[in-house]
């Protein structure tokens, strides 16, 4: 049964004398009520004290001294104590909501007690007074109650208690007095009180609405600030790593002019291969890990930025005598990024190249400083990556030289100044020419420029595909009708294999020129298999389906393995010239060449040795089982007319004849 009563009791609505403070509006109302009451209550108690003094004076002589003197003094003391408590609270820091609620509850209790005391005293005076004094007492009580209600209008429950406990006893006496004048006064007071209390209710509702509007406005302002902060975060920070972005760096560079600082541009080495092989999620985790290491290395003295992709930047202020600090931080960046990263239970190895430019030593404006840091970064990459390089004035001249070459290359492509040369490939067993490697040349200022000087620049500026296809087109047209159907070989760089349409472009050239696909050999390097094996497979597969031959170039210099050799249907392997050069003088090179030839024999792949320059080297390679060779020993790169005369005469290269004579067919 007791459980039923507890259940029913729990179902009854809970009555709160003051707001609970659970909502933002409740908290705002409580805080504002406390603030307003702190200003109004001392004034209210002052008026109560004055009202008590006047009421005591008006009743003096008609009642006992206790009622006309002692009672007002006691009520005044109580009012003064409450007033001083509220005045003392003004100097304190704003209290918490729990203390505010406690103060407000105390105000309700004090209002009830003091109103009862004041109303009871007035009731006693009313009973003992004559008609004229009764009227004065009623008016004093009513005026005092209304005054208190005005001071408590933000706290309606206290105002109602003042009216109910302070004024109601006297008003009731007026109504039941039997005197028409007093009854009329009582009715009038009731009507006025009802109107005033209704006005207080409307005022309080307006007070709540204002606070609600203010709270909503404040919430809107907070949302606007948060949206502004979010927009600023998005505008000035990289969403992946949380680092400031390029825009933030630009603003820093333009606003940091009074200070000396170093700008470091950081480019990750071998990141793209990890991103392509393991996927973008792993790449993203790796970038976040790199950002963490950069921030740790730079510390609180500097700032890290992500510019996009795998590019980062560092700004590092320094004192006039502390230039070495920038270089030491750059060295630490290279060292820390070179340490392996453990991501998804796999160790990943990358590196970093760093370019340094100093303000104001190297540049006095943001754009020039960025460009010179980028120049230094380029030099760091050229130096072999995994290192840092500080800007020097001569670097600008080198960049301008490369820029000039790029512009001239574009003009040269338009004017047909690039042309093919053909170097023979010899069968080391028979001495016969089996094919030619297509090598590019550039006629520049009446001089013939080799590919080592312009191919890297062409690849950087995106001209390599255009150059290769143009040379292939000319070579196919020139060699299609040679008297001996020799093959031609052309090199494809790893960067070119990223072009999804490369195979279609090559086959289009073959179809347009009528060159048999079986006579074309495409040579790719080992690095192409590491950088993007999947794209290499797709590009080569379509070429192989049309009969194009495939050779693995520069074998032994990269990271190829048996798995990579079996990944694509290679038709031959080419040994890099670095292993062939001085073969007779180096036992280490001899062991490597012997191992490569043994592996190729196991896989039933013929081997072509590049860079043969002596008859002794050719004999050693022939004895080891190498099938073909090319190099200056057998012939330098020749133009179309020279090759055609050579083939028409059926002449075997002199070195090949000597090789056959000395070793037999």
C-alpha positions in Angstrom: 0.0 0.0 0.0 2.8 2.3 0.9 4.3 1.6 -2.5 1.1 2.8 -4.2 1.2 6.0 -2.2 4.8 6.6 -3.2 3.8 6.0 -6.8 0.9 8.4 -6.6 3.1 11.0 -4.9 5.7 10.6 -7.6 3.0 11.3 -10.2 2.1 14.6 -8.6 3.7 17.6 -10.3 6.6 19.1 -8.3 6.1 22.7 -7.3 9.3 24.8 -7.5 9.3 28.1 -5.6 12.1 29.3 -8.0 13.2 28.0 -11.4 15.3 24.8 -11.5 18.0 26.2 -13.7 18.1 23.2 -15.9 17.6 25.1 -19.1 19.5 28.0 -20.5 16.5 30.3 -20.2 16.0 29.3 -16.5 19.6 30.0 -15.8 19.3 33.4 -17.5 16.1 34.3 -15.5 17.7 33.3 -12.2 20.8 35.3 -12.9 18.8 38.4 -13.9 16.4 38.1 -11.0 19.4 38.0 -8.6 21.0 41.0 -10.3 17.8 43.1 -10.2 16.8 42.1 -6.7 20.3 43.1 -5.5 19.6 46.6 -6.7 15.9 46.9 -5.7 15.6 45.1 -2.3 17.8 47.6 -0.3 15.5 50.4 -1.7 12.4 48.3 -0.8 13.4 47.8 2.8 14.3 51.5 3.1 10.7 52.3 2.0 9.3 49.6 4.4 11.2 51.2 7.2 9.9 54.7 6.4 6.4 53.4 6.0 6.6 51.7 9.5 7.9 55.0 10.9 5.1 57.0 9.4 2.5 54.4 10.5 3.9 54.4 14.1 3.8 58.3 14.1 0.2 58.3 12.8 -0.9 55.9 15.6 1.2 57.4 18.4 -1.0 58.4 21.3 -4.0 56.3 20.4 -2.3 52.9 21.1 0.3 51.7 23.5 4.0 52.7 23.2 4.8 49.1 22.3 2.7 49.2 19.2 3.6 52.7 18.1 7.3 52.8 18.9 8.8 49.4 19.7 7.1 47.5 16.9 8.3 50.0 14.1 11.8 49.8 15.6 11.9 46.0 15.5 10.5 45.9 11.9 13.1 48.6 10.9 15.9 46.5 12.4 14.7 43.4 10.5 14.5 45.4 7.3 17.9 46.9 7.8 19.5 43.5 8.4 18.0 42.1 5.2 19.0 45.3 3.3 22.6 45.1 4.5 22.8 41.4 3.5 21.9 42.3 -0.1 24.2 45.3 -0.1 27.1 43.1 1.1 26.5 40.6 -1.7 27.1 43.3 -4.3 30.8 43.3 -3.7 31.1 39.5 -4.1 31.8 37.8 -7.5 28.7 36.5 -9.2 27.6 33.4 -7.3 26.7 30.0 -8.8 23.2 29.0 -9.7 22.9 26.9 -6.5 23.7 29.9 -4.3 21.4 32.2 -6.3 18.5 29.7 -5.9 19.2 29.6 -2.1 19.2 33.4 -1.9 15.9 33.6 -3.8 14.3 31.0 -1.6 15.5 33.1 1.4 13.9 36.1 -0.1 10.6 34.3 -0.4 10.8 33.3 3.3 11.8 36.7 4.4 9.0 38.3 2.4 6.5 36.0 4.0 7.7 36.5 7.5 8.2 40.3 7.3 4.9 40.7 5.5 3.1 38.7 8.2 4.8 40.7 10.9 4.0 44.1 9.2 0.4 43.0 8.3 -0.2 41.6 11.9 1.1 44.8 13.5 -1.1 46.9 11.1 -4.1 44.6 11.9 -3.7 45.3 15.7 -3.4 49.0 15.1 -6.5 48.9 12.9 -8.6 47.2 15.6 -7.7 49.7 18.2 -7.8 52.9 16.1 -10.7 55.2 15.4 -12.3 55.7 11.9 -9.9 58.3 10.7 -6.8 56.4 11.8 -8.2 53.2 10.3 -8.3 54.9 7.0 -4.7 56.1 7.3 -3.5 52.7 8.4 -5.2 51.0 5.4 -3.7 53.5 3.0 -0.2 53.2 4.6 -0.4 49.4 4.4 -1.6 49.5 0.8 1.0 52.0 -0.3 3.8 49.9 1.4 2.6 46.7 -0.2 2.3 48.2 -3.6 5.8 49.7 -3.3 7.2 46.3 -2.3 5.5 44.7 -5.2 7.0 47.2 -7.6 10.5 46.4 -6.2 9.7 42.6 -6.5 8.1 42.7 -9.9 10.9 40.5 -11.5 10.1 37.9 -8.7 6.3 37.5 -8.8 5.9 34.9 -6.0 7.5 37.2 -3.5 5.3 40.1 -4.7 2.2 38.0 -4.3 3.3 36.9 -0.8 3.8 40.6 0.2 0.3 41.5 -1.0 -1.3 38.4 0.5 0.5 38.4 3.9 1.0 42.2 4.4 -2.1 43.9 3.0 -4.8 41.2 3.0 -5.6 41.2 6.8 -6.3 45.0 6.8 -8.2 44.8 3.5 -10.3 42.0 5.0 -11.1 44.1 8.0 -12.2 47.0 5.8 -14.6 44.7 4.0 -16.2 43.3 7.1 -16.2 46.6 9.1 -19.8 47.4 8.2 -18.9 51.0 7.6 -19.8 52.0 4.0 -16.8 54.3 3.7 -14.4 51.6 4.9 -16.0 48.9 2.8 -15.8 51.2 -0.3 -12.1 51.8 0.5 -11.5 48.1 0.8 -13.2 47.3 -2.5 -11.3 50.1 -4.2 -8.0 48.7 -2.8 -8.9 45.2 -4.0 -9.6 46.5 -7.5 -6.5 48.5 -7.7 -4.4 45.6 -6.3 -5.9 43.3 -8.9 -5.0 45.7 -11.7 -1.5 46.3 -10.3 -0.9 42.5 -9.8 -2.1 41.9 -13.4 0.3 44.5 -14.6 3.1 42.9 -12.7 2.2 39.6 -14.3 2.4 41.1 -17.8 5.6 42.9 -16.8 7.1 39.6 -15.6 6.0 37.9 -18.8 7.7 40.7 -20.8 10.7 40.3 -18.6 10.9 36.6 -19.4 10.3 37.3 -23.1 13.2 39.9 -23.1 15.5 37.4 -21.4 14.4 34.7 -23.8 15.1 37.0 -26.8 18.4 38.0 -25.2 19.3 34.4 -24.7 18.3 33.5 -28.2 20.3 36.5 -29.5 23.3 35.4 -27.4 22.9 31.8 -28.7 22.7 33.2 -32.2 25.8 35.3 -31.6 27.6 32.2 -30.2 26.5 30.2 -33.3 27.7 33.1 -35.5 31.1 33.1 -33.6 31.4 29.4 -33.9 30.5 29.5 -37.6 33.1 32.3 -38.0 35.6 30.3 -36.2 34.7 27.2 -38.3 35.0 29.2 -41.5 38.3 30.6 -40.3 39.4 27.1 -39.4 38.5 25.8 -42.9 40.0 28.9 -44.6 43.3 28.8 -42.8 43.8 25.2 -41.8 44.2 21.9 -43.6 41.3 19.6 -42.7 43.4 16.4 -42.9 46.3 17.3 -40.7 44.9 20.3 -38.8 48.0 22.3 -39.7 47.7 25.9 -41.0 47.5 25.9 -44.8 49.0 27.9 -47.7 46.7 30.8 -47.1 47.8 31.1 -43.5 51.5 30.9 -44.6 50.9 33.7 -47.1 49.5 35.9 -44.4 52.3 35.1 -42.1 54.9 35.9 -44.7 53.3 39.2 -45.4 52.8 40.2 -41.8 56.2 39.0 -40.3 58.3 41.5 -42.0 59.8 43.2 -38.9 61.2 39.8 -37.8 64.0 37.6 -39.1 62.9 34.1 -39.9 63.7 31.1 -42.0 61.2 29.6 -44.5 61.6 25.9 -45.1 59.7 24.0 -47.9 59.5 20.3 -47.3 58.7 17.8 -50.0 58.2 14.1 -49.1 60.2 11.5 -51.1 58.6 8.3 -52.2 55.3 9.2 -50.7 53.3 8.8 -54.0 54.4 5.2 -54.4 53.1 4.4 -50.9 49.9 6.3 -51.7 49.4 4.5 -55.0 50.3 1.0 -53.7 48.6 1.0 -50.3 45.7 3.4 -51.0 44.7 6.9 -50.0 43.6 6.0 -46.4 47.1 4.8 -45.6 48.5 7.9 -47.4 46.3 10.1 -45.3 47.4 8.5 -42.0 51.0 8.9 -43.2 50.5 12.6 -43.9 49.0 13.0 -40.4 52.0 11.2 -38.9 54.4 13.4 -40.8 52.6 16.5 -39.6 53.0 15.3 -36.1 56.7 14.8 -36.4 57.2 18.2 -38.1 55.3 20.0 -35.3 57.4 18.1 -32.7 60.7 18.9 -34.4 59.8 22.6 -34.9 58.5 23.0 -31.3 56.9 26.1 -29.9 59.4 28.4 -31.6 58.2 27.8 -35.1 55.1 26.8 -37.0 54.3 24.0 -39.5 52.0 24.3 -42.5 50.6 21.9 -45.1 50.6 23.4 -48.5 48.8 20.5 -50.3 49.6 17.0 -51.5 52.9 15.9 -49.9 54.3 19.5 -49.5 54.8 21.1 -46.2 56.4 24.4 -45.0 58.0 25.6 -41.8 58.5 29.1 -40.5 61.2 29.6 -37.9 62.1 33.0 -36.4 65.7 33.4 -35.4 68.0 35.9 -33.8 70.7 37.7 -35.8 73.5 35.4 -34.4 71.5 32.1 -34.6 71.5 31.3 -38.4 72.6 27.8 -37.7 69.4 27.0 -35.8 67.4 27.0 -39.1 69.8 24.5 -40.7 69.8 22.3 -37.6 66.0 22.2 -37.7 66.1 21.3 -41.4 68.6 18.5 -40.6 66.3 17.2 -37.9 63.3 17.2 -40.2 65.3 15.1 -42.8 66.4 12.7 -40.0 63.0 12.3 -38.4 61.0 11.9 -41.6 63.5 9.2 -42.7 62.7 7.1 -39.7 60.1 4.4 -40.5 56.4 5.0 -39.8 54.3 2.2 -38.4 50.8 2.5 -39.9 48.2 -0.3 -40.0 50.8 -2.8 -38.7 53.1 -2.1 -41.6 56.4 -0.2 -41.6 56.6 2.5 -44.3 59.8 4.3 -45.4 59.8 7.7 -46.9 62.1 10.7 -46.9 62.1 14.4 -47.1 63.9 17.1 -49.1 64.0 20.6 -47.6 64.7 23.9 -49.2 65.6 26.9 -47.1 65.3 30.7 -47.7 66.0 33.3 -45.1 64.2 36.7 -44.5 65.6 39.3 -45.2 68.9 37.9 -46.4 67.5 36.0 -49.4 64.3 38.0 -50.1 62.3 40.9 -48.7 58.9 40.0 -50.0 56.7 37.0 -49.6 56.5 35.9 -53.3 60.3 36.1 -53.8 61.0 34.3 -50.5 58.6 31.4 -51.5 60.2 31.2 -55.0 63.7 31.1 -53.6 62.8 28.5 -51.0 61.3 26.4 -53.9 64.5 26.9 -55.8 66.5 25.5 -52.9 64.1 22.6 -52.6 64.6 21.8 -56.3 68.4 21.8 -55.7 67.9 19.4 -52.7 66.0 17.0 -54.9 68.6 17.3 -57.7 71.3 16.5 -55.1 69.7 13.0 -54.5 66.8 13.7 -52.2 66.8 13.0 -48.5 68.7 16.2 -47.7 68.3 20.0 -47.2 69.7 22.8 -49.2 69.9 26.6 -48.4 69.3 29.1 -51.2 72.3 30.6 -52.9 72.3 33.4 -55.5 73.8 31.1 -58.2 70.7 28.9 -57.9 68.5 31.6 -59.5 70.7 31.6 -62.5 70.3 27.8 -62.9 66.6 28.1 -62.6 66.5 30.8 -65.2 68.6 28.6 -67.5 66.2 25.7 -67.1 63.3 28.1 -67.7 65.0 29.3 -70.9 65.6 25.7 -72.0 61.9 24.9 -71.4 60.8 27.8 -73.5 63.2 26.8 -76.3 62.0 23.2 -76.1 58.5 24.3 -76.7 59.5 26.3 -79.7 61.8 23.4 -80.9 58.9 20.9 -80.8 56.8 23.3 -82.9 59.7 23.8 -85.4 60.7 20.2 -85.6 64.2 20.7 -84.1 64.0 17.4 -82.2 64.9 14.3 -84.3 65.7 10.6 -83.9 69.1 8.9 -83.9 69.6 5.1 -84.1 72.2 3.0 -82.2 72.6 -0.6 -83.4 71.9 -3.6 -81.2 74.2 -6.6 -82.2 73.7 -10.3 -81.8 76.8 -11.3 -80.0 76.7 -14.8 -81.5 76.4 -13.9 -85.1 77.5 -10.3 -85.3 74.3 -9.3 -87.2 72.3 -6.2 -86.4 69.0 -7.2 -84.7 67.6 -3.7 -84.1 68.2 -0.1 -83.1 67.5 1.9 -80.1 65.8 5.2 -80.8 67.7 8.1 -79.2 66.5 11.7 -79.2 68.7 14.7 -80.3 68.0 18.4 -80.3 69.4 20.9 -82.7 70.0 24.0 -80.5 72.0 27.0 -81.7 73.8 24.9 -84.3 74.8 22.3 -81.8 73.5 18.8 -81.3 72.2 18.3 -77.7 72.0 14.9 -76.1 68.9 13.6 -74.2 70.7 13.8 -70.8 70.4 17.6 -71.0 66.8 18.0 -72.0 64.9 14.8 -71.1 64.7 15.6 -67.3 63.5 19.1 -68.1 60.9 17.8 -70.6 59.6 15.4 -67.9 59.3 18.1 -65.3 57.4 20.5 -67.5 55.1 17.8 -69.0 56.6 17.8 -72.5 58.0 14.3 -72.5 55.0 12.5 -73.8 54.6 15.0 -76.7 58.4 14.7 -77.5 58.3 10.9 -77.4 55.3 10.6 -79.6 56.7 13.0 -82.1 60.0 11.2 -82.3 58.2 7.8 -82.5 56.1 9.1 -85.4 59.2 10.3 -87.3 61.1 7.1 -86.5 58.3 4.8 -87.6 58.0 6.7 -90.9 61.7 6.6 -91.5 62.4 2.9 -90.6 59.2 1.3 -91.9 60.7 0.6 -95.4 64.3 -0.2 -94.4 65.8 -3.1 -96.5 66.3 -5.1 -93.3 63.2 -5.3 -91.1 65.1 -4.4 -88.0 63.2 -3.5 -84.8 63.4 -0.2 -83.0 63.4 0.3 -79.2 62.0 3.3 -77.4 62.3 4.3 -73.7 59.2 5.0 -71.6 59.7 6.8 -68.3 57.8 5.9 -65.1 56.0 9.3 -65.3 54.7 8.5 -68.8 53.1 5.3 -67.6 50.8 7.3 -65.4 49.1 8.5 -68.6 46.0 6.2 -68.9 46.0 6.8 -72.7 49.7 6.2 -73.4 49.2 2.8 -75.0 46.4 4.1 -77.2 48.6 7.0 -78.3 51.5 4.7 -79.2 49.2 2.3 -81.1 47.7 5.3 -82.9 51.1 6.3 -84.1 51.8 2.7 -85.3 48.5 2.6 -87.2 48.9 6.0 -88.8 52.5 5.3 -90.0 51.8 1.7 -91.0 54.7 0.5 -88.8 54.4 -3.2 -87.7 53.9 -3.5 -84.0 56.1 -6.6 -83.9 59.1 -4.4 -84.8 58.6 -2.0 -81.9 60.2 -2.7 -78.5 59.1 -0.6 -75.5 61.7 -0.3 -72.7 60.6 0.5 -69.2 62.8 0.8 -66.1 62.5 -1.0 -62.9 61.4 2.1 -61.1 58.2 2.1 -63.2 57.2 -1.2 -61.5 57.8 0.3 -58.0 56.1 3.6 -58.7 52.9 2.3 -60.1 52.9 -1.4 -61.1 49.1 -1.6 -61.8 49.2 1.3 -64.3 52.3 -0.1 -65.9 50.5 -3.5 -66.3 47.5 -1.9 -67.9 49.5 0.2 -70.3 51.8 -2.6 -71.4 49.0 -5.2 -71.6 47.2 -3.4 -74.4 50.5 -2.9 -76.3 51.5 -6.6 -75.9 48.1 -7.6 -77.2 49.0 -5.9 -80.5 52.4 -7.6 -80.7 54.6 -4.9 -79.3 57.8 -6.2 -77.6 58.6 -5.4 -73.9 62.1 -4.9 -72.4 63.1 -4.3 -68.8 65.7 -1.5 -69.0 68.6 -0.6 -66.7 68.1 -3.9 -64.8 70.0 -4.1 -61.5 69.8 -0.3 -60.7 66.4 -0.2 -59.1 64.3 -2.4 -56.9 63.1 -5.2 -59.2 62.7 -8.7 -58.1 61.7 -12.0 -59.6 58.1 -11.1 -58.7 58.4 -7.9 -60.7 59.9 -9.8 -63.6 57.0 -12.2 -63.6 54.5 -9.4 -63.2 54.7 -8.3 -66.9 55.4 -10.5 -69.9 58.9 -9.2 -70.7 60.6 -10.3 -73.9 64.1 -9.3 -72.8 66.2 -7.7 -70.1 68.8 -4.9 -70.6 71.8 -4.8 -68.2 72.6 -1.2 -67.2 75.8 0.2 -68.6 77.1 0.9 -65.0 77.6 -2.9 -64.6 79.1 -3.4 -68.1 81.7 -0.6 -67.8 85.0 -1.8 -66.6 83.6 -5.3 -66.3 87.1 -6.9 -66.8 88.5 -4.8 -63.9 85.8 -5.4 -61.3 85.0 -8.8 -59.8 82.0 -7.4 -58.1 80.5 -6.2 -61.4 81.3 -9.6 -62.9 79.5 -11.4 -60.1 76.4 -9.1 -60.6 76.4 -9.6 -64.4 76.8 -13.4 -64.0 73.9 -13.4 -61.5 71.6 -11.4 -63.8 72.4 -13.7 -66.8 71.7 -16.8 -64.6 68.4 -15.4 -63.5 67.5 -14.5 -67.1 68.4 -17.9 -68.3 66.2 -19.5 -65.7 63.3 -17.3 -66.9 64.2 -17.9 -70.5 64.7 -14.2 -71.3 67.4 -13.0 -73.6 69.7 -10.3 -72.2 71.0 -7.1 -73.9 74.1 -5.4 -72.4 74.4 -1.7 -72.8 77.5 0.5 -72.9 79.9 -2.0 -74.5 83.0 0.0 -75.5 85.8 -2.6 -75.7 86.2 -5.9 -77.6 87.3 -7.6 -74.3 84.1 -6.6 -72.6 82.1 -8.0 -75.6 84.0 -11.3 -75.4 83.4 -11.7 -71.7 79.7 -11.0 -72.1 79.4 -13.5 -75.0 81.2 -16.1 -72.9 78.9 -15.5 -70.0 75.8 -16.1 -72.2 74.7 -12.6 -73.0 72.7 -12.7 -76.2 72.9 -9.1 -77.5 74.9 -6.0 -76.9 75.0 -2.3 -77.9 77.5 0.5 -77.3 80.1 2.7 -79.0 82.1 -0.4 -79.9 79.5 -1.5 -82.4 78.3 1.9 -83.5 77.4 5.4 -82.4 73.9 6.8 -82.8 73.4 7.4 -86.6 70.9 9.3 -88.7 68.4 7.7 -91.1 70.6 8.0 -94.2 73.7 6.5 -92.6 71.7 3.5 -91.3 70.1 2.9 -94.6 73.5 2.9 -96.4 74.8 0.5 -93.8 71.9 -1.9 -94.1 71.9 -1.7 -97.9 75.5 -2.7 -98.1 74.9 -5.6 -95.7 78.1 -4.5 -93.8 78.7 -6.1 -90.4 80.1 -3.6 -87.8 83.9 -4.0 -87.8 83.9 -4.8 -84.0 81.3 -7.5 -84.6 83.4 -9.0 -87.3 86.4 -9.0 -85.0 84.4 -10.6 -82.3 83.2 -13.4 -84.6 86.7 -13.9 -86.0 88.3 -14.3 -82.5 85.6 -16.4 -81.0 83.9 -18.1 -83.8 80.2 -18.0 -84.8 
